[in-house]
Amino acid sequence: MATGLTEFLDNFVKNHDNRQLLAIPLAVLAVSLAVLLVSFASSGSPVTLGMEFQGGTQISVETTDSPAVLEGIYSSYPLKDARQTGSRVIMQFEVMDNEEQRQLEEDVMGRYSNVEIKQIGPVYGQELQVQALQALFISFIGMSIVVFLIFRSVIPSFAVVLSAFSDIIIATAFMRVAGIDLSLGTVAALLMLIGYSVDSDILLTNRVLKRRGTLEEKVSRAMQTGITMTTTTLAALVVMYLVSTFPYLIIPSFTQITLLSQISIVLIVGLAADIMNTWLLNTGILRWYVMKPEFRGRYNR
């Protein structure tokens, strides 16, 4: 898989000019930004906030009733979502007052056995929102500073930062389209995505700027290493997604591990975007940069 993908991308890069390389990832980035902007304009948030960030109650019950049946039973409460995970149904409710919360819990406990209840207050959820945004912002700024200190050149550093930014935006837009809530798990996935993205981009930039050889040779060698690293990680993530999302297909008593499922699918999409952004977007910018007349003899030898 890695060899075939490497050969395809290598031939694609060699047979297209810089503008053509940049067009595809920039178009995908523009569409992703549009999705997030439309979401923000319509709902006040670029992504759907999970219970951790807006507060609410999550109730998990072991039952043979379908999610549709439970939606009908608890339609008088602010039920946001009900989904089947193996032999259990997980219901998520919006924030309620104390009396309504008490009535709901009594109703569920009276109807079902083996009930799990998780509640988060709206104030705590807002605090987590701020902390999550701070973590993403600080991580991104810190990454940008480190990249600039490594290469001491604006254009190559900008290319690395732009690629990482595009990976996060594309992954976040996918979350919005796929209906994946922003939770503590998906925030962790976005933070990990910054590290994965920078790893492959620094590999490419370092090979192009600091190794000897022609530009085509250096890009090809970097691609062989980088694609192997990324596809290996992707293979592990695909396995983790399948195991955490569909274990009940093999053993009915097993339930979906939502946290791992969300982390893995966000990382899968983000790493797929990183392949495009590293080997098309970043390569196109670097190739234009090193082929400028003043640098042609310095980086292409």
C-alpha positions as CSV (number, residue, x, y, z in Angstrom):
1,M,0.0,0.0,0.0
2,A,2.7,2.5,1.0
3,T,4.8,1.7,-2.1
4,G,1.9,2.1,-4.5
5,L,0.8,5.4,-2.9
6,T,4.4,6.6,-2.9
7,E,4.8,5.8,-6.6
8,F,1.5,7.5,-7.5
9,L,2.2,10.7,-5.6
10,D,5.8,10.8,-6.8
11,N,4.7,10.6,-10.4
12,F,1.9,13.1,-9.8
13,V,4.3,15.7,-8.3
14,K,6.8,15.2,-11.1
15,N,4.2,15.6,-13.8
16,H,2.4,18.7,-12.5
17,D,3.6,22.3,-11.9
18,N,3.5,24.1,-8.6
19,R,0.2,25.8,-9.3
20,Q,-1.5,22.5,-10.1
21,L,-0.1,21.0,-6.9
22,L,-1.4,23.9,-4.8
23,A,-4.8,24.0,-6.4
24,I,-6.2,20.7,-4.9
25,P,-5.3,21.2,-1.2
26,L,-6.2,24.9,-1.3
27,A,-9.6,24.1,-2.8
28,V,-10.2,21.4,-0.1
29,L,-9.1,23.9,2.6
30,A,-11.5,26.6,1.1
31,V,-14.4,24.2,1.2
32,S,-13.6,23.1,4.7
33,L,-13.5,26.8,5.9
34,A,-16.8,27.4,4.2
35,V,-18.4,24.5,6.0
36,L,-17.2,25.8,9.4
37,L,-18.2,29.4,8.6
38,V,-21.7,28.3,7.6
39,S,-22.0,26.2,10.8
40,F,-20.8,29.2,12.9
41,A,-23.3,31.5,11.2
42,S,-26.2,29.1,11.7
43,S,-25.5,27.7,15.2
44,G,-23.0,30.0,16.8
45,S,-20.3,27.3,16.8
46,P,-18.2,25.9,14.0
47,V,-18.7,22.4,15.3
48,T,-21.3,20.7,17.4
49,L,-20.3,20.9,21.0
50,G,-20.4,17.6,23.0
51,M,-21.8,17.2,26.5
52,E,-18.5,18.0,28.1
53,F,-18.5,21.5,26.6
54,Q,-22.2,22.5,26.9
55,G,-23.4,20.5,29.9
56,G,-26.1,17.9,30.1
57,T,-26.9,14.4,31.1
58,Q,-25.9,11.1,29.5
59,I,-27.8,8.0,30.5
60,S,-26.8,4.5,29.4
61,V,-29.3,1.6,29.8
62,E,-29.1,-2.1,29.0
63,T,-32.3,-2.8,27.0
64,T,-33.8,-4.6,24.0
65,D,-35.8,-1.5,23.2
66,S,-34.6,0.4,20.1
67,P,-33.3,4.0,20.3
68,A,-36.6,5.1,18.5
69,V,-38.7,3.5,21.3
70,L,-36.7,5.4,23.9
71,E,-37.0,8.6,22.0
72,G,-40.8,8.2,22.2
73,I,-40.8,7.4,25.9
74,Y,-38.6,10.4,26.8
75,S,-39.9,12.9,24.2
76,S,-41.1,15.1,27.1
77,Y,-37.5,15.7,28.2
78,P,-34.9,17.6,26.2
79,L,-33.5,14.5,24.5
80,K,-30.8,15.4,22.1
81,D,-29.6,12.0,20.9
82,A,-30.2,8.2,21.4
83,R,-28.0,5.6,19.8
84,Q,-27.5,1.9,20.0
85,T,-24.1,0.4,21.2
86,G,-24.3,-3.3,21.4
87,S,-26.9,-4.3,24.0
88,R,-27.1,-0.8,25.5
89,V,-28.8,2.4,24.4
90,I,-27.1,5.7,25.2
91,M,-29.3,8.8,25.6
92,Q,-28.0,12.3,25.8
93,F,-30.1,15.1,27.2
94,E,-29.6,18.9,27.3
95,V,-29.3,20.8,30.5
96,M,-32.3,20.5,32.8
97,D,-33.4,22.1,36.1
98,N,-33.0,20.0,39.3
99,E,-36.6,18.9,39.5
100,E,-36.7,17.7,35.8
101,Q,-33.4,16.0,36.3
102,R,-34.7,14.2,39.4
103,Q,-37.9,13.1,37.6
104,L,-35.9,11.8,34.6
105,E,-33.5,9.7,36.8
106,E,-36.4,8.2,38.8
107,D,-38.2,7.3,35.5
108,V,-35.2,5.6,34.0
109,M,-34.2,3.8,37.2
110,G,-37.8,2.5,37.5
111,R,-38.0,1.2,34.0
112,Y,-34.5,-0.3,33.4
113,S,-31.8,-2.1,35.3
114,N,-28.0,-1.6,34.9
115,V,-28.3,2.2,34.4
116,E,-25.3,4.5,34.1
117,I,-25.8,8.2,34.6
118,K,-23.3,11.0,33.8
119,Q,-24.0,14.6,34.4
120,I,-22.0,17.8,33.6
121,G,-23.1,21.3,34.6
122,P,-23.2,24.1,32.0
123,V,-20.7,26.3,34.0
124,Y,-18.2,23.5,34.1
125,G,-18.8,22.9,30.4
126,Q,-18.0,26.5,29.5
127,E,-14.8,26.3,31.5
128,L,-13.8,23.2,29.5
129,Q,-14.5,25.1,26.3
130,V,-12.1,27.8,27.3
131,Q,-9.4,25.4,28.4
132,A,-9.7,23.3,25.1
133,L,-9.4,26.5,22.9
134,Q,-6.4,27.6,25.0
135,A,-4.7,24.2,24.6
136,L,-5.2,24.2,20.8
137,F,-4.1,27.9,20.5
138,I,-1.0,27.4,22.7
139,S,0.0,24.2,20.9
140,F,-0.3,25.8,17.5
141,I,1.6,28.9,18.4
142,G,4.3,26.8,20.1
143,M,4.6,24.6,17.1
144,S,5.0,27.7,14.8
145,I,7.7,29.2,16.9
146,V,9.7,25.9,17.0
147,V,9.4,25.4,13.3
148,F,10.7,28.9,12.6
149,L,13.6,28.4,15.0
150,I,14.5,25.2,13.2
151,F,14.6,26.6,9.7
152,R,15.1,30.3,10.2
153,S,13.3,31.1,7.0
154,V,9.9,32.5,6.6
155,I,8.6,30.7,3.5
156,P,9.5,27.1,4.5
157,S,8.2,27.7,8.0
158,F,5.0,29.2,6.7
159,A,4.5,26.1,4.5
160,V,4.8,23.8,7.5
161,V,2.4,25.9,9.6
162,L,-0.1,26.2,6.7
163,S,-0.1,22.4,6.2
164,A,-0.8,21.8,9.9
165,F,-3.5,24.4,9.9
166,S,-5.2,22.9,6.9
167,D,-5.0,19.4,8.5
168,I,-6.9,20.7,11.5
169,I,-9.5,22.6,9.5
170,I,-10.2,19.7,7.3
171,A,-10.6,17.3,10.2
172,T,-12.8,19.8,12.0
173,A,-15.0,20.3,9.0
174,F,-15.3,16.5,8.6
175,M,-16.5,16.4,12.3
176,R,-19.2,18.9,11.5
177,V,-20.4,17.1,8.3
178,A,-20.3,13.6,10.0
179,G,-22.0,14.8,13.1
180,I,-19.1,14.1,15.4
181,D,-19.3,16.3,18.5
182,L,-16.4,18.3,19.9
183,S,-15.5,16.4,23.0
184,L,-12.5,15.9,25.2
185,G,-11.6,12.9,23.0
186,T,-11.8,14.8,19.7
187,V,-9.8,17.8,21.1
188,A,-7.1,15.3,22.1
189,A,-7.2,13.9,18.5
190,L,-6.8,17.4,17.1
191,L,-3.8,18.1,19.4
192,M,-2.2,14.8,18.3
193,L,-2.8,15.8,14.7
194,I,-0.6,18.8,15.1
195,G,2.2,16.6,16.1
196,Y,1.7,14.1,13.3
197,S,1.5,16.9,10.7
198,V,4.6,18.7,11.8
199,D,6.5,15.4,11.8
200,S,6.0,14.7,8.1
201,D,6.3,18.4,7.1
202,I,9.6,18.8,9.0
203,L,10.9,15.6,7.4
204,L,10.2,17.0,3.9
205,T,11.5,20.5,4.6
206,N,14.7,19.2,6.3
207,R,15.4,16.8,3.3
208,V,14.9,19.6,0.8
209,L,16.8,22.3,2.5
210,K,19.6,20.5,4.3
211,R,20.4,17.4,2.1
212,R,22.5,17.2,-1.1
213,G,21.0,16.1,-4.4
214,T,18.6,17.3,-7.0
215,L,15.3,18.6,-5.9
216,E,13.4,15.7,-7.4
217,E,15.6,13.1,-5.7
218,K,15.3,14.8,-2.3
219,V,11.5,15.0,-2.5
220,S,11.2,11.4,-3.7
221,R,13.4,10.1,-0.8
222,A,11.5,12.1,1.7
223,M,8.2,10.8,0.3
224,Q,9.3,7.2,0.6
225,T,10.0,7.7,4.3
226,G,7.1,9.9,5.0
227,I,4.4,7.9,3.3
228,T,5.6,4.7,5.0
229,M,5.4,6.4,8.4
230,T,1.9,7.8,7.8
231,T,0.4,4.7,6.3
232,T,1.7,2.6,9.2
233,T,0.0,4.9,11.6
234,L,-3.2,4.9,9.5
235,A,-3.3,1.1,9.5
236,A,-3.1,1.0,13.3
237,L,-5.8,3.7,13.5
238,V,-8.2,1.8,11.1
239,V,-7.8,-1.3,13.3
240,M,-8.5,0.8,16.4
241,Y,-11.6,2.4,14.8
242,L,-13.0,-1.0,13.8
243,V,-12.4,-2.6,17.2
244,S,-13.8,0.3,19.2
245,T,-16.8,1.0,16.9
246,F,-18.1,-2.5,15.9
247,P,-17.1,-4.9,18.7
248,Y,-20.8,-5.9,19.2
249,L,-20.8,-7.5,15.7
250,I,-18.5,-10.2,17.0
251,I,-19.6,-10.3,20.7
252,P,-23.1,-8.8,21.3
253,S,-22.4,-8.1,25.0
254,F,-19.6,-5.7,24.0
255,T,-20.4,-2.0,23.6
256,Q,-19.0,0.7,21.4
257,I,-16.0,2.5,23.0
258,T,-17.1,6.0,21.9
259,L,-14.0,7.9,23.0
260,L,-11.6,5.6,21.1
261,S,-13.9,5.5,18.1
262,Q,-14.0,9.3,17.8
263,I,-10.3,9.8,18.3
264,S,-9.4,7.2,15.7
265,I,-11.8,8.5,13.0
266,V,-10.7,12.1,13.4
267,L,-7.1,11.1,13.2
268,I,-7.7,8.9,10.1
269,V,-9.3,11.8,8.3
270,G,-6.6,14.2,9.5
271,L,-3.7,12.0,8.4
272,A,-5.3,11.4,5.1
273,A,-5.5,15.2,4.7
274,D,-1.9,15.4,5.9
275,I,-0.8,13.2,3.0
276,M,-2.4,15.6,0.6
277,N,-1.1,18.8,2.4
278,T,2.5,17.6,2.9
279,W,3.1,16.1,-0.5
280,L,1.1,18.5,-2.6
281,L,0.8,21.8,-0.7
282,N,4.1,21.8,1.2
283,T,6.0,20.3,-1.8
284,G,4.6,22.9,-4.2
285,I,5.6,25.8,-1.9
286,L,9.0,24.4,-1.3
287,R,9.6,23.6,-4.9
288,W,8.8,27.2,-5.9
289,Y,11.0,28.5,-3.1
290,V,14.1,26.5,-3.8
291,M,13.9,27.1,-7.6
292,K,14.0,30.9,-7.2
293,P,17.1,32.2,-9.0
294,E,18.8,33.2,-5.8
295,F,18.5,29.8,-4.3
296,R,18.7,27.4,-7.3
297,G,22.3,26.6,-6.8
298,R,22.1,26.4,-3.1
299,Y,19.4,23.8,-2.7
300,N,19.5,21.9,-6.0
301,R,22.9,20.3,-6.2
